[in-house]
Amino acid sequence: MLCALISYLLLSLYQRRTGTQQSLWMLMVEVQATLFQRPGLEAERYRRRQERIREINLRQGQLLIA
């Protein structure tokens, strides 16, 4: 019960601060769908992963030549 009350109050505060006209239900659905999504962080991880792959490929090529 306490979690539901806290969730309601946080959504209500968010609704007032942003001035959105969406219902609390729609805000809850939006938060639920995007809660764990971090597009900037995911893009940065992907970029770093690609850089590491390129670096490994360059090093492996140098190992075979030497």
C-alpha positions as MATLAB code, in Angstrom:
seq = 'MLCALISYLLLSLYQRRTGTQQSLWMLMVEVQATLFQRPGLEAERYRRRQERIREINLRQGQLLIA';
ca = [
       0.000    0.000    0.000;
       2.829    2.344    0.870;
       4.542    1.722   -2.477;
       1.335    2.564   -4.327;
       0.962    5.808   -2.384;
       4.571    6.805   -3.054;
       4.164    5.999   -6.754;
       0.987    8.052   -6.958;
       2.605   11.038   -5.251;
       5.707   10.908   -7.447;
       3.611   10.714  -10.616;
       1.450   13.560   -9.405;
       4.514   15.710   -8.709;
       5.941   14.851  -12.131;
       2.651   15.747  -13.789;
       2.532   19.139  -12.074;
       6.181   19.953  -12.703;
       6.069   19.143  -16.418;
       2.616   20.627  -16.909;
       1.478   17.656  -18.937;
      -2.208   17.021  -19.494;
      -1.827   13.224  -19.588;
      -3.723   11.196  -17.055;
      -1.810    9.631  -14.194;
      -2.526    6.245  -15.705;
      -0.867    7.210  -19.011;
       2.100    8.681  -17.135;
       2.467    5.442  -15.213;
       2.412    3.442  -18.455;
       5.049    5.742  -19.959;
       7.300    5.471  -16.907;
       6.865    1.713  -16.783;
       7.826    1.370  -20.448;
      10.874    3.635  -20.260;
      12.089    3.112  -16.702;
      15.140    1.038  -17.536;
      15.866    2.463  -20.980;
      18.902    4.684  -21.233;
      19.450    5.451  -24.907;
      22.510    7.649  -24.322;
      24.165    5.055  -22.136;
      23.379    2.224  -24.550;
      24.787    4.214  -27.472;
      27.968    4.941  -25.518;
      28.395    1.257  -24.632;
      27.901    0.266  -28.258;
      30.457    2.841  -29.411;
      33.031    1.628  -26.850;
      32.409   -1.989  -27.819;
      32.968   -1.177  -31.493;
      36.200    0.685  -30.654;
      37.474   -2.327  -28.680;
      36.654   -4.660  -31.548;
      38.535   -2.412  -34.004;
      41.499   -2.193  -31.631;
      41.624   -5.969  -31.200;
      41.429   -6.488  -34.956;
      44.312   -4.053  -35.499;
      46.443   -5.772  -32.852;
      45.753   -9.211  -34.221;
      46.756   -8.082  -37.678;
      50.036   -6.746  -36.294;
      50.733  -10.012  -34.473;
      50.484  -12.005  -37.685;
      52.801   -9.644  -39.590;
      55.581   -9.480  -36.977;
];
